[in-house]
Amino acid sequence: MSRIGVVFFVLLGLLVLPSSGQQNITSNWSAEGKTLYENGRYVEAVKAYDMAVQFDPKNAAIWKSKGDALFALGVYNESMMAYDKSVELDPKQSIDYDGKAVELYLVGMYNESVVFLDRALELDPNDELAWLNKGVLLLAQGNMNDSINATDRVLELNPKNPVAWNTKGMVLLRLGRYNESIGFFNKSLDLDPLYEKAWNNKGLALFLLGKPRESLGFFDRAIELEPNNELPWFNKAVALHSLGRYNESIESFDKSIALNPSDADAWLGKA
């Protein structure tokens, strides 16, 4: 039979190849998909992985790779289905649902991020990181009650998680419960004295309580720990301005703007 005839029958599914032949074809398509993926040619990579799973539909690693390519394309529902298929075929297959959720969160795709976090929690209800990220995400969405519930779950799993204490403090801060929030920031700092976000947030709570002079020390400590974070610089500038220390305030606004030139609030505060 000619080569063309063999290909024709393979495509129709009418020819049964030796197992070694199927393995070679699968490996070739999988390798092609990997190369295409690494070169950013995600559409072609998906097509290559589709060919690979036609010859080896029970290969969990290929389904995972297809999920990665679909995720890179922004086709998140199909990506999730490919990941699910991978885990179904091999429960030990490592899918970083938490990491994917964080990637989506960072580009502002909060709803899609929640879907990946929920899947992580379906697979492991005690996934501390997933609960923590969900609490932060819900806070960003303004869903305070659910954020507290997720953060409380983290603290049930690990009462010594400083990020969870800080997150719960931030929820209370957003709710205007400034005095209560300070207790949570203190707990966070007890657990991790080098956690710059808790220093900044405690300073913010003090400022909102009408204590700008006291808040400055906390902003300064946050800046000392993380000088490239514009938020404590901005908060320090606002506190200095409220105290009438305008020249120092402008210097801090300049620092904040240098770190984040697109921050309209910093430009407005400096004006």
TAFENPE-V214452 format. One record per residue. N is the residue number from 1. SS is DSSP state (H for helix, E for strand, C for the rest). PHI is phi in whole degrees, -180 to 180 (NA if undefined). PSI is psi in radians with two decimals (none if undefined). Layout:
<<N & SS & PHI & PSI> <N & SS & PHI & PSI>>
//
This chain:
<<1 & C & NA & 2.40> <2 & C & -67 & 2.83> <3 & H & -62 & -0.67> <4 & H & -62 & -0.72> <5 & H & -65 & -0.68> <6 & H & -62 & -0.84> <7 & H & -59 & -0.74> <8 & H & -60 & -0.81> <9 & H & -71 & -0.58> <10 & H & -63 & -0.76> <11 & H & -65 & -0.57> <12 & H & -80 & -0.16> <13 & C & 76 & 0.36> <14 & C & -97 & -0.20> <15 & C & -112 & 2.23> <16 & C & -94 & 2.00> <17 & C & -82 & 2.69> <18 & C & -58 & 2.62> <19 & H & -57 & -0.65> <20 & H & -64 & -0.63> <21 & H & -66 & -0.75> <22 & H & -62 & -0.73> <23 & H & -62 & -0.71> <24 & H & -65 & -0.75> <25 & H & -64 & -0.77> <26 & H & -59 & -0.83> <27 & H & -62 & -0.69> <28 & H & -65 & -0.81> <29 & H & -67 & -0.69> <30 & H & -64 & -0.76> <31 & H & -63 & -0.69> <32 & H & -63 & -0.76> <33 & H & -61 & -0.73> <34 & H & -62 & -0.77> <35 & H & -63 & -0.80> <36 & H & -63 & -0.72> <37 & H & -61 & -0.81> <38 & H & -65 & -0.40> <39 & C & -95 & 0.15> <40 & C & 77 & 0.26> <41 & C & -99 & 1.28> <42 & H & -71 & -0.65> <43 & H & -61 & -0.82> <44 & H & -67 & -0.60> <45 & H & -62 & -0.77> <46 & H & -59 & -0.74> <47 & H & -64 & -0.68> <48 & H & -66 & -0.76> <49 & H & -66 & -0.59> <50 & H & -60 & -0.74> <51 & H & -65 & -0.70> <52 & H & -62 & -0.76> <53 & H & -75 & -0.31> <54 & H & -64 & -0.64> <55 & H & -88 & -0.39> <56 & C & -144 & 1.31> <57 & C & -69 & -0.17> <58 & C & -105 & 0.33> <59 & C & -90 & 1.78> <60 & H & -63 & -0.63> <61 & H & -65 & -0.65> <62 & H & -70 & -0.69> <63 & H & -61 & -0.68> <64 & H & -64 & -0.76> <65 & H & -63 & -0.67> <66 & H & -63 & -0.70> <67 & H & -60 & -0.70> <68 & H & -63 & -0.74> <69 & H & -66 & -0.72> <70 & H & -65 & -0.67> <71 & H & -62 & -0.75> <72 & H & -63 & -0.50> <73 & H & -80 & -0.20> <74 & C & 84 & 0.28> <75 & C & -97 & 1.37> <76 & H & -73 & -0.62> <77 & H & -65 & -0.79> <78 & H & -68 & -0.61> <79 & H & -60 & -0.80> <80 & H & -60 & -0.71> <81 & H & -63 & -0.68> <82 & H & -67 & -0.73> <83 & H & -63 & -0.75> <84 & H & -61 & -0.71> <85 & H & -64 & -0.70> <86 & H & -60 & -0.82> <87 & H & -68 & -0.61> <88 & H & -62 & -0.71> <89 & H & -75 & -0.56> <90 & C & -147 & 1.68> <91 & C & -58 & -0.31> <92 & C & -86 & -0.07> <93 & C & -63 & 2.25> <94 & C & -90 & 1.91> <95 & C & -112 & 2.15> <96 & C & -87 & 1.24> <97 & H & -61 & -0.66> <98 & H & -60 & -0.83> <99 & H & -63 & -0.73> <100 & H & -62 & -0.70> <101 & H & -62 & -0.73> <102 & H & -65 & -0.73> <103 & H & -57 & -0.77> <104 & H & -68 & -0.70> <105 & H & -60 & -0.73> <106 & H & -68 & -0.37> <107 & C & -103 & 0.25> <108 & C & 81 & 0.23> <109 & C & -95 & 1.27> <110 & H & -68 & -0.75> <111 & H & -63 & -0.75> <112 & H & -66 & -0.62> <113 & H & -63 & -0.73> <114 & H & -60 & -0.69> <115 & H & -60 & -0.77> <116 & H & -70 & -0.65> <117 & H & -66 & -0.72> <118 & H & -63 & -0.63> <119 & H & -68 & -0.69> <120 & H & -59 & -0.69> <121 & H & -76 & -0.47> <122 & H & -64 & -0.72> <123 & H & -75 & -0.55> <124 & C & -148 & 1.64> <125 & C & -62 & -0.22> <126 & C & -104 & 0.38> <127 & C & -75 & 1.69> <128 & H & -58 & -0.76> <129 & H & -64 & -0.70> <130 & H & -65 & -0.75> <131 & H & -63 & -0.71> <132 & H & -63 & -0.84> <133 & H & -64 & -0.61> <134 & H & -66 & -0.70> <135 & H & -61 & -0.77> <136 & H & -65 & -0.75> <137 & H & -63 & -0.79> <138 & H & -65 & -0.60> <139 & H & -62 & -0.78> <140 & H & -63 & -0.54> <141 & C & -83 & -0.13> <142 & C & 83 & 0.24> <143 & C & -93 & 1.43> <144 & H & -68 & -0.78> <145 & H & -62 & -0.80> <146 & H & -69 & -0.56> <147 & H & -63 & -0.76> <148 & H & -62 & -0.73> <149 & H & -62 & -0.76> <150 & H & -66 & -0.73> <151 & H & -67 & -0.66> <152 & H & -62 & -0.62> <153 & H & -65 & -0.68> <154 & H & -60 & -0.79> <155 & H & -70 & -0.45> <156 & H & -66 & -0.72> <157 & H & -76 & -0.62> <158 & C & -152 & 1.60> <159 & C & -64 & -0.16> <160 & C & -103 & 0.41> <161 & C & -89 & 1.86> <162 & H & -66 & -0.53> <163 & H & -67 & -0.66> <164 & H & -65 & -0.75> <165 & H & -62 & -0.71> <166 & H & -65 & -0.73> <167 & H & -63 & -0.76> <168 & H & -65 & -0.66> <169 & H & -60 & -0.68> <170 & H & -66 & -0.65> <171 & H & -61 & -0.82> <172 & H & -63 & -0.63> <173 & H & -63 & -0.78> <174 & H & -65 & -0.48> <175 & C & -85 & -0.01> <176 & C & 83 & 0.21> <177 & C & -97 & 1.20> <178 & H & -65 & -0.80> <179 & H & -60 & -0.77> <180 & H & -64 & -0.67> <181 & H & -62 & -0.60> <182 & H & -61 & -0.66> <183 & H & -60 & -0.63> <184 & H & -75 & -0.66> <185 & H & -65 & -0.67> <186 & H & -62 & -0.74> <187 & H & -64 & -0.72> <188 & H & -60 & -0.75> <189 & H & -73 & -0.51> <190 & H & -61 & -0.67> <191 & H & -81 & -0.56> <192 & C & -146 & 1.59> <193 & C & -64 & -0.19> <194 & C & -102 & 0.22> <195 & C & -84 & 1.70> <196 & H & -63 & -0.54> <197 & H & -65 & -0.65> <198 & H & -69 & -0.64> <199 & H & -62 & -0.82> <200 & H & -63 & -0.77> <201 & H & -69 & -0.63> <202 & H & -66 & -0.68> <203 & H & -61 & -0.71> <204 & H & -65 & -0.71> <205 & H & -63 & -0.74> <206 & H & -65 & -0.72> <207 & H & -61 & -0.76> <208 & H & -69 & -0.34> <209 & C & -86 & 0.11> <210 & C & 83 & 0.47> <211 & C & -123 & 1.10> <212 & H & -64 & -0.66> <213 & H & -63 & -0.73> <214 & H & -69 & -0.54> <215 & H & -69 & -0.48> <216 & H & -59 & -0.69> <217 & H & -61 & -0.59> <218 & H & -75 & -0.67> <219 & H & -65 & -0.71> <220 & H & -62 & -0.70> <221 & H & -66 & -0.70> <222 & H & -62 & -0.72> <223 & H & -66 & -0.70> <224 & H & -60 & -0.68> <225 & H & -79 & -0.59> <226 & C & -143 & 1.39> <227 & C & -67 & -0.25> <228 & C & -98 & 0.23> <229 & C & -98 & 2.09> <230 & H & -72 & -0.39> <231 & H & -62 & -0.87> <232 & H & -65 & -0.55> <233 & H & -63 & -0.77> <234 & H & -64 & -0.81> <235 & H & -63 & -0.68> <236 & H & -63 & -0.73> <237 & H & -60 & -0.75> <238 & H & -65 & -0.73> <239 & H & -64 & -0.76> <240 & H & -63 & -0.71> <241 & H & -61 & -0.71> <242 & H & -67 & -0.39> <243 & C & -92 & 0.04> <244 & C & 79 & 0.24> <245 & C & -97 & 1.24> <246 & H & -68 & -0.73> <247 & H & -63 & -0.75> <248 & H & -66 & -0.62> <249 & H & -62 & -0.77> <250 & H & -62 & -0.68> <251 & H & -60 & -0.73> <252 & H & -71 & -0.67> <253 & H & -61 & -0.71> <254 & H & -61 & -0.70> <255 & H & -63 & -0.76> <256 & H & -63 & -0.75> <257 & H & -67 & -0.66> <258 & H & -61 & -0.60> <259 & H & -83 & -0.48> <260 & C & -145 & 1.44> <261 & C & -63 & -0.29> <262 & C & -91 & 0.08> <263 & C & -79 & 1.74> <264 & H & -63 & -0.60> <265 & H & -64 & -0.65> <266 & H & -68 & -0.73> <267 & H & -62 & -0.74> <268 & H & -66 & -0.70> <269 & H & -64 & -0.61> <270 & H & -72 & -0.53> <271 & C & -62 & none>>
//
